[in-house]
Structures are given as structure tokens and as C-alpha cells.
């Protein structure tokens, strides 16, 4: 007791020490509280996963098997440890057979999805770039429609950027352990919904005369000065937590994409009509598969529920829908803008646009250094991008008209879901419900907007 009295007396006589130890105590208490809540959360998820694992499977039903495409470089090298701590234990407790493939180079996930077979689902353990590779490999396949329905995707937000996943799970900034566990539990629970993507086709640059291959993305195409500044973020590592702000200061006088001038051709969004989807049913006739012969012992087997395909769930006669605006191309141009983005509804700031549409967003024109720094800091602080103008479009063609070369003569770059590509003329169109993902039936942001 005397030691405690002496310690309190020292704190009273030394206010600086009092403030230091008070702050240290509060930080320690918060850390302990967060760790306790995290432990309780994982306990609850583990108990639920174990309950799924103890369910007896019907006779003849195949064992659940998932393939995890893990990007070990995600989250600055922490992705593998986070996956093993918050996701892998839940899969094993649920009795799911897991095959983990660690990607070793760029494009490997895309190549693997081109030949992926013999699995119940594919789980993407990475960020936007890894997800874009998986989508591109899946939707480039000759049997992409059948493969997309047969291979649902799970998405674990383990990347540096997780734009699409943040829209799915309703978080901003960096994901918390709860979001990782929730994403893993969605796979275990088998909760699925369609995911809208966009198809980006370059209009030039095919190899050896071959037509350019499309790239598929879940969230956005980014081009401009703010994108270039963020790409320099890691260069200023010595600024520690301030590097994301200082990158705009140092980039304000660098050679970046200040001019995103472009000619734009676009059409109005269309949910489906006689012009664009009127002949779909006639081109894809489904043959009736004969039923196998019945045997006496089949009466003792558990009956399985009939599988209803999406075509059987909703049959719409698009031939009776008339939309005079469908396919009508309009032209415009933008000049001297510092920022341009084309986004799907899989972004927290654009969840209210239709799934068959895209949002064209343009930033300020003739922006100065001070305004550039101010806007960059605002975006980092608010964890979202702000734009001067926004248009809802269907298909869109972008043809850059400004200088697409740096001072060194190299091609300027843009981002497609955090992956770097050269600035080229391109055609972008929405692909609604192109794939199936494990996710809540109603996106949290969408529920909030509505």
C-alpha cells in the first residue's frame, strides 16, 4: 500500500509523467479490450462453423471442396498470416476440404481460373488486383457462362485496396478481423448473390495482329493525377503514418497526369429490350435431359430438392420491351481535367446506380498545386473520392486526346481495380450478374442508401 501511495505522490508532483502514464494506461486498456472482443468474436464464429461441420451429409452428396487463391504479398506481406488466423480455422472447423494455392507472379490467378475444375468454389484471398485477375480468367473462358454459375467466388479482403469487398461488406478504410471472418463464414453458410462487373476492351495494342483481349473488373477504372500520386505512396515510407498525405505535397510539382482530355462516346443504360436482348432465348435452347431409370432401392435414399436455374426463375420476354434510346450513341468531350473514373455499383460511393449501368466521374479542371493537395488530403481523410461531375451511362468508349507520354517518353498509366495498364483508347461496358459471389443478399451500403 505504501508503494502505491508513493507512486501516486510522484504522479501528483510530476504532471508530465502523469499525462504520459495516463495515455499509456488508456492505450493498453483499449488494446486489451479490442483483443478480448476479437477473441469472443472468433469463439462465436468457431462454434457456428463447428456446427456446420457436425451436420451429417446425405448419402451420395459430394464433400464440399474449395480452392483458395492466396496472394502472399497482399497487405504488405501480412495477408497469409491474417488468412491463417481469421479464415482458415473456420473452413477446417466446418469440415470443408481446402486446397490453398499461393500465387507467385502476376497473372497466375488469371491463368489458373482459365483451367479451374473439380472444386465447389474458388476463394480469392487478396485485394482488388487479385479479384480482377480471377474475374478475367473466369470470364475469358469459352464456357464462361456455365463456369461462372458452377464456380461461385468467395472474396476475403486481404489486399491493400479492397474497393469491391468494402461495398459488399459495408466497411470503409482497412477491413477489420470481423470482416475477414464474416467473409469466410459467408462461404461456409453458402449465402450467394450475383455480382456485377465491367468489361474493358482496348481498341488497339493486340499482339501479332490478334484482337485485344478484354479485361474484367469489379469496381473501377482510375486515370489522372490523384491516381498517380497514390502510386507514389510507398516512396515516402519514411514519413510513416503521414506518407499518404505527403505524397500529394511532393507529387504536386511532379510529372503526373494533369491532363485527362478525351473524346467520349456513350449510350444510355438499358436493363434489357428487344434491341439488345430480344433474341437471347432463341439462341440458347435448352435440351431436355432424360431422367435415369428408377430402381426399387432408390425409395430409401433421401430426396434432393430440384435445382432451379436462373433462366427458370425469371423468364422475361424482352421482345415486348421497346427502348428507343437503346444503342443510340452520343458524343461528348472532356478537356483539362485532372481526374477521370468509370465505376460500377460495387463501390461505396456508387451503390445506388443500376446494375446494368456505369458511372462516369470527372474531377476538377485546371487544378493548381494548392487545390490538388487540398483535394488529395480531403479524399484521404474522408476515405472516399469526390468529383465535380457524374453521368450514368451504359457502354462507353474513351479515346484520350491529351499527351499520353511522360517527359521520359514512357506511356502514362491508369488503374483497373488497382492493376496498372497503359493509357489507351478503350471500350467499357457493364456485365450485370456476370458471376456469383458468397456475400450477404443485400449489400450493407445499399440497404443504408435505400
Residue pairs with C-beta under 8 A, 6 or more apart in sequence:
10 17
11 17
11 18
11 21
12 18
38 177
38 178
41 177
41 178
41 181
42 86
42 89
42 177
42 181
45 90
45 181
45 184
45 185
46 89
46 90
46 93
48 185
48 188
49 89
49 90
49 91
49 93
49 94
49 185
49 188
50 93
50 94
52 93
52 94
52 95
52 188
52 189
53 93
53 94
53 95
53 96
54 95
57 63
58 302
58 304
59 301
59 302
60 301
62 120
63 97
64 94
64 95
64 96
64 97
64 120
65 96
65 97
65 98
65 99
65 118
65 119
65 120
66 91
66 96
66 97
66 98
66 99
66 119
66 120
66 121
66 122
66 123
66 154
66 187
67 99
67 100
67 101
67 116
67 119
67 121
67 122
67 123
68 83
68 98
68 99
68 100
68 101
68 122
68 123
68 125
69 101
69 103
69 109
69 112
69 122
69 123
69 124
69 125
69 126
69 130
69 134
70 79
70 80
70 83
70 100
70 101
70 102
70 103
70 125
70 126
71 79
71 102
71 103
71 109
71 125
71 126
71 127
71 129
71 130
71 158
71 159
72 79
72 80
72 102
72 103
73 79
74 125
74 126
74 127
74 130
74 158
74 159
74 160
75 82
75 127
75 158
75 159
75 160
76 160
79 125
79 126
79 158
79 159
80 102
82 158
82 177
82 180
83 125
83 156
83 158
83 180
85 177
86 177
86 180
86 181
86 184
87 125
87 156
87 180
87 181
87 183
87 184
88 98
88 100
90 181
90 184
90 185
90 188
91 98
91 184
91 187
91 188
92 98
94 188
96 187
96 188
99 119
101 112
103 109
103 112
103 126
103 130
106 133
107 133
108 133
109 124
109 126
109 130
109 133
109 134
109 137
110 133
110 134
110 136
110 137
110 140
111 137
112 137
113 122
113 133
113 134
113 136
113 137
113 138
113 141
114 137
114 138
114 140
114 141
116 122
116 137
116 138
116 147
116 151
119 151
121 151
121 152
121 153
121 154
121 187
121 438
122 134
122 151
122 152
122 153
122 154
123 153
123 154
123 155
123 156
123 187
124 130
124 131
124 134
124 153
124 154
124 155
124 156
125 156
125 158
126 156
126 158
126 159
127 157
127 158
127 159
127 160
127 161
127 162
127 418
128 159
128 161
128 162
128 163
128 164
128 165
128 217
128 218
128 219
128 417
128 418
128 419
129 159
129 161
129 417
129 418
129 419
130 159
131 153
131 155
131 164
131 165
131 218
131 417
132 215
132 216
132 217
132 218
132 416
132 417
132 418
132 419
133 419
134 153
135 197
135 216
135 217
135 218
135 434
135 435
136 214
136 215
136 216
138 144
138 147
138 148
138 151
138 153
138 216
138 435
139 148
139 197
139 199
139 214
139 216
139 431
139 434
139 435
140 213
140 214
140 216
141 147
148 434
148 435
148 436
149 309
149 310
149 436
152 192
152 435
152 436
152 437
152 438
153 195
153 435
153 436
153 437
153 438
154 183
154 184
154 186
154 187
154 437
154 438
155 164
155 165
155 168
155 183
155 437
155 438
155 439
156 165
156 180
156 183
156 184
157 165
157 166
157 169
157 171
157 175
157 179
157 180
157 183
158 180
159 418
160 418
161 418
162 175
163 218
163 219
163 220
163 346
163 347
163 348
163 417
163 418
164 195
164 218
164 219
164 346
164 347
164 417
165 175
165 179
165 183
166 172
166 175
166 348
167 219
167 345
167 346
167 347
167 348
167 351
167 443
167 445
168 195
168 346
168 437
168 439
168 440
168 443
169 175
169 179
169 182
169 183
169 439
169 440
169 444
170 443
170 444
170 445
170 448
171 179
172 348
172 383
172 384
173 383
183 438
186 438
186 439
186 440
187 438
189 438
190 438
191 438
191 439
191 440
191 441
192 436
192 437
192 438
192 439
193 436
193 437
193 439
193 440
193 441
194 432
194 433
194 434
194 435
194 436
194 437
195 218
195 346
195 433
195 434
195 435
195 436
195 437
195 439
196 344
196 345
196 346
196 355
196 356
196 430
196 431
196 432
196 433
196 434
197 216
197 217
197 218
197 344
197 346
197 430
197 431
197 434
197 435
198 216
198 217
198 218
198 221
198 342
198 344
198 358
198 428
198 429
198 430
198 431
199 214
199 215
199 216
199 428
199 429
199 430
199 431
200 214
200 215
200 216
200 217
200 221
200 416
200 426
200 427
200 428
201 212
201 213
201 214
201 215
201 426
201 427
201 428
202 212
202 424
202 425
202 426
203 212
203 397
203 399
203 424
203 425
203 426
203 427
204 212
204 424
204 425
205 212
205 422
205 424
206 212
206 213
215 416
215 421
216 431
216 434
217 344
217 416
217 417
218 344
218 346
218 417
219 343
219 344
219 346
219 347
219 417
220 341
220 342
220 343
220 344
220 347
220 415
220 416
220 417
221 341
221 342
221 343
221 414
221 415
221 416
221 428
222 340
222 341
222 414
222 415
222 416
223 257
223 260
223 339
223 340
223 341
223 414
223 415
223 423
224 257
224 260
224 337
224 338
224 339
224 340
224 341
224 363
224 414
225 251
225 256
225 257
225 258
225 338
225 339
225 367
225 372
226 338
226 339
226 363
226 372
226 375
226 376
226 379
226 385
227 257
227 339
227 414
227 415
228 251
228 254
228 256
228 257
228 413
229 247
229 248
229 251
229 256
229 376
230 244
230 247
231 413
231 415
231 420
232 247
232 250
232 251
232 254
233 243
233 244
233 247
234 243
235 247
236 243
236 246
236 247
236 250
237 243
239 246
244 380
245 376
245 377
245 380
247 376
248 372
248 373
248 376
248 377
248 380
249 373
251 372
252 369
252 372
252 373
253 369
255 406
255 407
257 338
257 412
257 423
258 338
258 367
259 335
259 336
259 337
259 338
259 402
259 403
260 334
260 337
260 338
260 339
260 340
260 362
260 363
260 400
260 402
261 333
261 334
261 335
261 336
261 337
261 400
261 401
261 402
262 333
262 334
262 340
262 398
262 399
262 400
262 401
262 402
263 331
263 333
263 398
263 399
263 401
264 331
264 332
264 333
264 334
264 360
264 396
264 397
264 398
264 399
265 329
265 330
265 331
265 396
265 397
265 399
266 329
266 330
266 332
266 360
266 391
266 393
266 394
266 395
266 396
266 397
267 325
267 326
267 327
267 328
267 329
267 330
267 393
267 394
267 395
267 396
268 325
268 326
268 328
268 330
268 393
268 394
269 354
269 356
269 357
269 358
269 392
269 393
269 394
269 430
270 276
270 323
270 325
270 326
270 327
270 356
270 394
271 354
271 356
272 316
272 318
272 321
272 356
273 318
273 321
273 322
273 323
273 326
274 318
274 319
274 320
274 321
274 322
274 323
275 323
275 326
275 327
276 318
276 326
276 327
277 318
278 318
278 319
278 321
279 319
280 318
281 315
286 311
310 433
333 401
334 340
334 362
335 365
335 401
335 402
336 365
336 366
337 362
337 363
337 364
337 365
337 388
338 363
338 364
338 365
338 367
338 372
339 361
339 362
339 363
339 364
339 385
339 387
340 360
340 361
340 362
340 363
340 398
341 359
341 360
341 361
341 385
341 387
342 358
342 359
342 360
342 361
342 396
342 398
342 428
343 349
343 350
343 358
343 359
343 361
344 350
344 353
344 358
344 359
344 430
345 351
345 352
345 353
345 354
345 355
345 357
348 384
348 445
349 384
349 385
350 359
351 443
351 445
351 446
351 449
352 446
352 449
353 359
353 392
354 392
355 430
355 432
355 433
356 394
356 430
356 432
357 392
357 393
357 394
357 430
358 392
358 393
358 394
358 396
358 428
358 429
358 430
359 390
359 391
359 392
359 393
360 390
360 391
360 392
360 393
360 396
361 385
361 387
361 389
361 390
362 387
362 388
362 389
362 390
363 375
363 387
363 388
364 371
364 375
364 388
365 388
367 375
375 386
378 386
379 385
379 386
394 429
394 430
395 427
395 428
395 429
395 430
396 427
396 428
396 429
397 425
397 426
397 427
397 428
398 425
398 426
398 427
398 428
399 425
400 423
400 424
400 425
403 412
404 411
404 412
404 423
405 411
405 412
406 412
411 422
411 423
412 422
412 423
413 420
413 421
413 422
413 423
414 420
414 421
414 422
414 423
415 421
